[in-house]
Amino acid sequence: MKKFMQVAIAEAEKGLRKKAGGPFGAVIVLDGKLIASAHNEVIKNNDPTCHAEIQAIRAAAKKLKRFDLSDCEIYSSCEPCPMCLAAIHWAKIRKLYFGATRKDAEDVGFDDKFIYDVICGTAKKKQVSVVQISRRECLVPLKKWLNLKSKTQY
């Protein structure tokens, strides 16, 4: 296990050297074999979703040619943010190993805590104004999906 975390840490360092994004790295492992490794590339790609875990999941899914990674494990140099944790769940990855904590990330300037607080309903400020509109119209494709005979459930 420790060797895979070392690769995740090396990815974090690689991203720092390249000035690609924050100090985070992640790897996906299947049956004891490294499938994908990645580092944060938010700055490089001008894409706020290019976190290490997301990048590793994308690479693993592409390599394995499937979106279900339930037989894989993920190693992250830091406790995943809410977006990455959700992506890990969407990929159905069943085991997550992480090194540094979200508090450690907060201590060096990352605002994961704010997003966790928003999710828990305890945030003291609002960053996003949320307005529901057009529910009836938006239900149409959902109902079509429900009645679709040949669909791939995920």
Disulfide bonds with the S-S distance in Angstrom:
none
